[in-house]
Amino acid sequence: MDIEKLPLKTENLVTENVLKLGEIFPEILTEIEKDGKSIKTINLEKLKELVGDYADKNSEIYELTWAGKQNARRVATESTTNTLRPVIEDSVDFENTENLYIEGDNLEVLKILRKSYSNSIKCIYIDPPYNTGKDFVYKDNFSMSKEDYEAEAGAIDEEGNRLIKNTGTDGRFHSNWLNMMYPRLQLAYKLLKKDGVIFISIDDNEVDNLKKVCNEIFGENNFIAQLVWENKEGGGSSDSKFFRIKHEYILVYTKSIELAELKGEFKKEDSSYAYSDEFVEERGRYKLIKLNSFSIQYSKSLDYEIEMPNGEKVTPSENGKRGCWRWSKTKFEWGIKNNFIEFKENTDGKLWVYTKQYFKLDHNGNPITRSVPHRGVIAKYSSTQATKQMEKIFGKKMFDYSKPYDLIQFLGLLATDKDDTILDFFSGSATTAHAVMQLNAEDNGSRKFIMVQLPEEVEEGTEAFKAGYKNICEIGKERIRRAAKKIQEENSDKDLSNVDFGFRVFKLDESNMKDTYYSPEKITQTTLINFKDTIKEDRTEEDLIYQVLLNMGIPISAKIEINTIQNKKVFVINSGWLVGCFDQNIDLNLIRELAEIKSEISGLKPKFVFRESSFKNDSEMINTMEYLKTKLFKTDAELKSNVKVI
């Protein structure tokens, strides 16, 4: 009986895209041999027949292109065997929190998170490097030298002769930056919910290029706004020779413009709501609107008689002009019954019929919060405030170029409901985490955050270095701890039991598995002598369970219970959805007890994952699988789907 091994690596996006196309057009799928294996691919000729006109490689088309774009697109699709290892000692309330702080290169981290968090993030905020001419850290594998750039851009031929006079230096820097951003935004798109929104801070250096890239990845039709943020107080800076610049931009895109919603600015009850009745406390004040209309398309069903309190019968037409009622007869009768209709004399003394538009209710009687769209210029929350906020937390200036948490709190309020998740994969000093906790404290929300940051070293001589911080991640984690404490102290009169002030820390690392796990064909006679286990010696069972979760598409914020059964450590994830055990010498007696664990999800049988080397021998493993099949899964296919080994 074959037991399926978990691949413990991310899926190749190209393979996924092929299968998705195959779902739409099954006839285009074909198979080819590659590296001795049969893989599915696309028959391009059949696809061309189905989609009709297309642009071939020689066609002139409108697009942004740069040296290295093909590599940038490819790198987002490549799989990775890297993993995230828990760092419990750096975490706060590790067992219960759903917030995440992840240290490592965000490109790899986004790949790793994709399966567990695909289509699940409501709001992304990022403040990437602005490409001001200084080096940036995220260089990946295709940050080009001047010579590499000129070769790829066609500036020199194969013999080294320059083909154009322009050196192309500026283009190289733009290319480097675009090569950094493109794959990360591709992966960010995968993580967003269908109604999700991404906010990207940027300045004049790359705003044009960034907008074109976002148009390509998110779709030009899903562009929401290019907000102007007045980030500097006073007269602004002398960044420009001709103007004092005191603003930056925030690009706003969604995954689906039809589904996206952004909360407007709360509208206060104004003087137009001039009337009140006995329902004023519940419904607010109201305004009167004539029931008849001449601007909507005429419908005979909306042209009926209404009997007035004085016995007069009226129709929607007035002064020889044909009209109709805005409400159907059934809706009018509902309005009479529920006090949404008022009869009142109009300006010429004639009794007429009006609908009541209450401030707190819509025309169907449902509660409503009236709002108006926000302005596209954010004239508050300056960078000076951000500096002061950091000084208030740490007692000194610890970080350059951070954003004020009020700004991100404002954006989060626009785009999220109280239980949504907010991601920041250029998290810096963890301003976004601070903003999420502050927002939750103010509206009793339960939003979760995911912070991702490269542990970039702190420069010697800075206040942060003097204070003992070695890298940006140390500053970010400490900022979250201190901000959480400060928020709780400032809101001591509130019930904040619903607010999550903890966070789980993870670090990006190479796989927990040895190379032989992924390439067993490379095991030689020499290595076979010492070959007992494919798991690296320095890895813990906790390391293993989190790599398993990520591979199975389970969020690493999942609730995990650790039980001891027959002196073995057993992980129970999400109330019995998954049961894992990686201890040595697993036998049938333990399996019998594990099989009794019931999933709290109605009708759902638990899944199991074991360490292949945990079984005493092949016979013990076979007996285990036969027992689980008989007890829980009935068929070989069901067993194979629900029981895995690593």
N, C-alpha and C positions, 0 to 999 in steps of 0.2 A: 504494500500500500504506500503510494507516494504521498509524502507530506510536503506541502508547498512552503518554500522559504520566502520570507519577506525580502523584497529587493533591496530595501534600505538605501535607496537613492531616489532622487526626484525624477519624475517622468520627463522625457524629452518633449518639449512643446510641439515640435514638428510632428511627432507621432500622434499627439493629441489632435492637432489640427487636421491631419489626414483622416482620422477616424470621424471627426465632426463633419468634414466634407462628405465622407462616405455615408453618414446618416441622411444627408440631404439628397445626394446623388449616388446611390449604391453601385450603379453601373460603372463608375469611374475608378473603383478600387481594383488594384491588381497587386501581385506579389513579385518581389525580386529577391535574388540571393545576394547577401552582403555579409562578408566575414564568416561565411559558412552557415549563416542563418537566413531563414525566410522572413522577410519583413513586408508589411503592407505599405503601398505607396499609391500615387495618383497617376492614372493614365491621362496625361495632359491633352492628348488629341481628342479624347472623348469629352473632357471637360470643355475644351474650346467649342466643340459641336453644341454643347448644352447651353453655354452662356452667350454664344454669338460673337459680336464684335469685341475685340480686345486690343490692347496696346502692346505691340511687340517691342523688342529691345531697341529697335531703331526708330521708334516713333518719338516725336517731340511731345512731351507731356509736362504738365505743370507740377513741380515738386521741389522740395528743398533737398539738395544733395550735398555731400561733403566727403572728404577723404576719410575712409574708415566706416562709413555708414553700414555697409554690408556686414562687416564684422560686428558692429554694434547690435545690429538686428539679430545676428546669429547667436551672439553670446547670451541673449535673454532666453533663447530656446534650449540651450544646452542643459543637460542634467548635472546634478552634483551629488556626491556621496557625503558631503560635509553634514554636520549635525549641530544641534544646540545642546550644550551640557548645563544642567542646573547648578547654580552657585547659591546654595541655601544660606550660607553665612553672610552674604551681602544683601539678602532679601529681607523684606518686612512682612510678617504674617504669611509666610510661604504657603501654608496648607490651605488657607481660606481665600486669599486674594485672587482676583481675575485680571489684575493689571500685569503687564510685562515690561521688563527692561532688558534689552538684548544688546550685548557688546559684540561688534564685529562689522566687517564690510557689508554694507546694506545690500549690495547686489546678490551676494550669496545668501544672506538672511532672507531676502524677499523670495528667492527661489525655494528655500526650505519651507517658508510659511505658506507657499501658494496652495498646496493641497488642503491644508487644514483651515485656511482662511479665505479660500476662493469665494468671491461674491458675498462676503460677509462684513466688509468694512464700510460704515456709513459715511465717514468723513476722513479725508487725508489732508493734513497740513504739512508742507515742507518748506524749509528755508535753506535751499541749497547754496553752495558757493556761487558768488556772483560773477566769477571770471573777470576780476578787475585787473588782470595782468600778473598777479602773483600766483605762485604754484598752489595747487590744491592737492588734497591727499588722495582722493578717489581716482587713481590713474588706471586701474585695471591692467589689462595686458596690451592695450593698443593706444597708449599715450605716445604720440609719435615724436621722434626727433625731427629737426628741420629737414634732414636728408630723407628720412622715411616719408615725411609729408610730401616733399617735392616729387618723390618717385611715384607715390600713389595718386597724387593730384595731377600728374602728367607734366610737372614743371621741368623734369629732366628726362632724357631718353635713356635707353639701356646702356649707352656708352658714356653716360655722365654729362652729356651736353645739355645746357639750359635751353628750353624750348620757348620760354617767355621771359621778358625782362623783369616783371614783377617777382619779387622774392617769395611772395605768398606767406610771409611770416604771420600776419594777422589771421589769415585763414587757418593756419596751423593751430593757433590758440582757440579759435572758434571750434575747429574740428575736435580738438581734445575735449572741450567742454561738452559738445554735443554727443561725442562718443560715451562720455560718462553718463549723461542724462537719459539718452534714448532707451537703453535696456531697462533702466530702473523704472521709467515711466510705463514701459510696456508691461512690466510685472505689476506695477501699481494698478494699472487698468484691470488686471485679472482679479485683484483683491477687492475692488470696489463692488458694493451692491449695485443692482440695476438702477436704483434711485440715489446712489452715492454721489458725493461731491468732493472734488479735490481743489484745494487752495494752494497756490505756489507763489511765494514771495520772490521778487526779482527786481533788478533795476535796469537802467537804460542799456547796459553793456550787452545783455543777451535777451531782452524782452521780445524782440522781433523774431529771433531764431526759436525761442522757447514756444512762442505762440504757434509758429508753423509746425513744430514738432508735435505739440498737443493737438493741433488740428488733424494731423495725420494719425495719431494714436487714438484719441478720444472721438474724433469726428468733428468737422467744422460745425456741423449742426448742433453739437453738444456743448459749444462754447456758451457760457453764461455771461461773463463780464470781465473786463480788465479794470479792476478797482484801482483807484489812486489813493495811496496812504501817505498822508502828511507826517513823515517820520521825524522831522526836525522842528524844534521850537525856535522862535525868534526869526531872524532874517534868512536862514538857510545857509548852505555852505558854498564855497567857491569851486565846486567840482567842474563847473562849466566856465569857459572863458567869457561867455556873454550873458549868462543867467545865473542867479542864485538858486541852486537846486535844493529843495526841501521835501522831496517826495520820492517814493518808490511805488512799485505796482504789486498787485496781487491778482494773478490770473485765476479764473474760476471756471472749471469744467465739470460736467457730469457724465455719467455713463449712458444715461437716457434722458433726454430733455423732456420727453413725454411724461416720465415718472417722477422726475426730480421736483422737490419742493424746498423753498427757502422761506423761512419765517420773515414776515415783514415787521416794520416798526409798529409797536403797539399804538393804536389810535385812541386818544382820550375822547370821552363823551363831550361833543361840542354843542354850540348853541342851536344847531339845526334840529337836535333832538329836544324839541321845545315842550313836549307834553308828558304827562305822567298819569298813571292810574293806580288802582289798588295792587297791581303786580310790580310796582316800581323796584322793590328790593330784589326780586328774583329776575326780572326781565330788563331792568334799567328804564330810562326814559325812552320816548319814541318820537318818530316823525310820521307825518301823514303823507301818503302817496296816492294819487287818484288811481282807482281800480281800472278805469278804461284807458286805452292807449290807441294812438293813431300811427305809431311807428312800427308795430309788429305786423307780420303778415296776417291778413284777414283769414279767419277760420269760422265757419258757421257754428261749430260747437262752442265757440267763445262769444257768440252773439245771442245771448238769452236775456229774458226779462228778469229784473230784480224788483221785488216789492219793497218800497221804502216804509219806514215807520208810520208815515202819514197816509199810507194806503196807495200812494202814487206808484205806478209801475214805470220803470225806466229801462232803456237799452243803452249800450255803450256809445252809440252815435250821438254827436252833438252838432248843432248849428248846420245841419245838412251834410256833415262830414262823417263818412262811415268809419266806425272804429270797432274794436272788440275788447272784451275784458281780458286782463292779464292772467286771471285765474279761471280754471274750469268751474263748472257749476258745483261739482263735488268738493273742490277745494274751497269755494266760496262758503258752502255750508259748514265745512270744517272751521273756517275762519270765524263765522258767526258763533259757533259753539264754543270756540276757544278764545274768544275776545281778541281776534286779530283784525276785525272789521269795525269801522266806525262810520256812522252817518253824521254828516256835518254840513252846514250851509257853506257854499262857496262864496266868492267875492260878489256875485250878483244876487245873493240872497236865496239861491236855489239849493234845496237839500240834495246832497250828493253822497256817493259811497267812496270810502277811502280804505286802504289797508294800513295797518300799523307796522312800521318797521322799528322793532325794538333794538336797542343798542346791544343787548346781551344775547339775543336769539336771532336765528335766521328765519326766513319766511315759512319754514316748516316746523318751527318751534324748537329747534335744536340749539344747544348752547354754542356760541361763537365768540371768538376773539377777533375783534376788528383790527386790521392793520393796513399799513401802506408800505410799498416797497422802499427799502433803504436807498439813500443817495449813493451814487457811485464814487463819492469822495469821502474817505474816512479822515476827518480832521481832528483826530484825538489819538490818544495812546502813543506818545512819542518815544523815540529811542532813549531820550533823557530819563523818562519814567522807568524804562527797562533797567538802566544802570542803577537808579535809586532802589528799585525793587530788589536787585541782587545785593546791593549794599545793606539793605534792611535785613536780608536773610543771613548773609555771611559776615556783616560788619565791615566789609571792604569790597572794592571792585574786584570781582573774580573772573569776569568773562567779557570779552569784547563782542560787540555786534549782536547781542541777544535781542529778542523781540519782547515787548511788554506782554505779560500774560493776559492783560485785559483785551488786547487785540485778538489773540487766539481764542479767548473765552467768548468774545463777540462773534467770531466766525463759527465757533462750535455751537453756539446758541442758534444761529441761523440755520445750520444744516442738520442738527441732530435732535432726536427725541431722547428721553431720559435714560433709556437702556441701550443706547447705541455704543459702538466702538470707534475710537478715534486713533488713527495711526500717524506717527511722525517718524520717517526713516532718515532724516537729517536732524536728529533731536537736540544736538548741541548741549546746552545747559539744562535740558529737560523742561523748558518753558511750557511746552504743550501739556506735559503731565501736571504741572502746577495749575494750568488753566482748567483742565478737566476736573481736578479736585475742587477748585474754587467754584466752578459752575455747579457741580453736584451739591456742594454745601449750600448754595444760594437757592436752588430749586428742588432740593431733596432728590436729586437724580442718582442713577446707578450706572452712569456711563463708565466704560472701561478704556484704558489707554494702552497702546503698544509703542514703546520708544525703541528706536534702533540707532546706535551711534558707534562709529569706529573709535577705538581707544587711542585717539591721537595724543601724542605726548605733549604735555604742557611745557611751554618754553621756559628755560631758566631765567631767573630774574623777575618773573611776573609775580603778582600777589598770590596767585593760585599755587605757584611752585614754592614760594616761601611758606605758604600755609601747609605744605606737605602733600599736595595733590599731584600725582604723577601723570595723570591723563584726564581727558575731558570726561570720560565715563565716571570717574571718581567724583568729579564736581556734580555731574548730573544726578547720580544716585543720592548724594548728600543733599542736594537741593530738594529732591522729592521728600526725603525724610524731614528736613527742616520745614518745608512748606506745609506738609501734612500736620506737623505739630502746631505751627502758627495758625493755620486755618481752624483747627480744633479749639485752640485757646481763644481766638477771636469770636467763635460761635459757641461758646460754652453754654449759652442759654437755649440752644437749639438741640433737637434730637437728631444727631447725625449718624445713627446706627445703620442707616441705609447706605452711607457713603463709604466706599472702599478706599482706605488710606494706605494699603499695603502694595507690594509689588514683588513679583518673582523675577529674579535675575538669571539670565542665561548667557553663556558665552559661546560664540561660534568656534567650532573646532573641527578637526578632521574626524572622519567616521570612527565610531567605536569598534569597527570591525577591521581585521587585518586585510591586506590586499587579496589574500587567497579566498576570502569570502566572495569577492566580486569576480575573481578569475581563478576558479578551482583548477582549470586546465593547466595553470602555470605551476602547480605543485610538482616538485621533482622528487626523485627517490631520496635525495639528501634531506630536503625539507620535510618529507613525510615521516622520517624517524622522530622528529621533534614536534610533529603536527598533532596536537590534541584538541585545540580549540581555535576558532577563528576570531575570538574576541580579544582585544588588546588587554594586556595584563593590568594596566593602570586604570581601567574603567570600572565604574560601580554599577550596581543593578539599577540605581536611579538614572544613570546615564543611558542605560539600555532602554528603559521604559519610555523615556521621552523621545528617543529616536524612533521607537516603535509607533508612538502616538503620531508623530509627524508623518511617518510613512503610511499610516492607515487613515490619515485625514482627520485626526482628532485634535482639537485645539489644545495647546499645551497649558492653557489655563484651566483645563478640566479638573474636576474634583477627583483626588486620588486617595483612597484609603489603603493603608499598609497594615495587613494582618499577619499574624503568625499562626500557621496551621501545620501541625506535626513538625514543629521546629523549622519550618521553611517560611521565608518571606514571600508573601503573596500580595500582589498589587490588584486592587479592585477599582476600576475606573468608571466614572459616571454611573454610580449605583448599580454596578453589575453588567454594564454594557460590554466591558472587556475585562478579562482576568489574565494576569501574567505572573509567571514564576520562572526565575532564572537560577534558582539554587541547584546544587549538585544532588545527584542520587534521587531523582524523582521516581516514585514507584506508584503502583496501582492504588495503594491505600490512600495516598494523597489525592490522586485523580478522582477517586470516589467522593471525597469531601468537596473538592472543587466543583464537581458536577452538580452538587446540591446548592451552589450559590445561585440565587434567583435574581434575574434582572428586575429592577423596579419599574422598568418600562413595559407596560402591559403587552403580553404576547411575544416579547422579544427574548430570544435565547442568547445567553452570553457568548462572546467570542473568546478564544483562548490563544495565548502565545507562550511558547516555551523556548528554552535554550536547547539546541539539538544535543549538545554534549552533556545535558543534565541527566539524560537517561542512562542507566547502567549499561545497557546494550541495545541492539536493534530489536531484540525480542521484547524487551520492556516497552520500547516505543510502540511497537505494533500492537501489543496488548492494550496500551493506553488508548490508541486510536480506535481500536475495535470496541472498547468499553464506551467511549464517548459517542461513537456512532450508534450503538445500541441504545444508550441511555437518552441521548438528546437529538441526534441529527438524522438518523434513519438511513440516509443514502450517502454514497461516496462523494457525490457532488456537494451535498450540504456540509459534510465533514470537511472537505477540502476548502470550502469557502469560509469556514468558521474557525478552523484550527491551523495555526501557523507556527513555524519555528524560525529561529535565527541562528 
